[in-house]
Amino acid sequence: MKHIGTQRLLTERLLLRPFVAKDYLAMYRNWASEPDNLRHITWSTHENTDVTKQSVAQWV
């Protein structure tokens, strides 16, 4: 299989796309700071936006 990168998927109600650096604030506010959201994830709740910013920077 040839890796072609993450493809964008756009529908009328949904956009899936690769992370970009500026996503860190939305990630922190929407799920990375809430313990219930991370119950089945291998990392701990992010204590502040700097932690989330570092995580996103590693992914992009």
Protein Blocks (a to p, Z undefined) as FASTA:
>chain_A
ZZebjaddddfkbccddddfklmmmmmmmmmmpmklmmmpcbdcdfbfklmmmmmmmmZZ
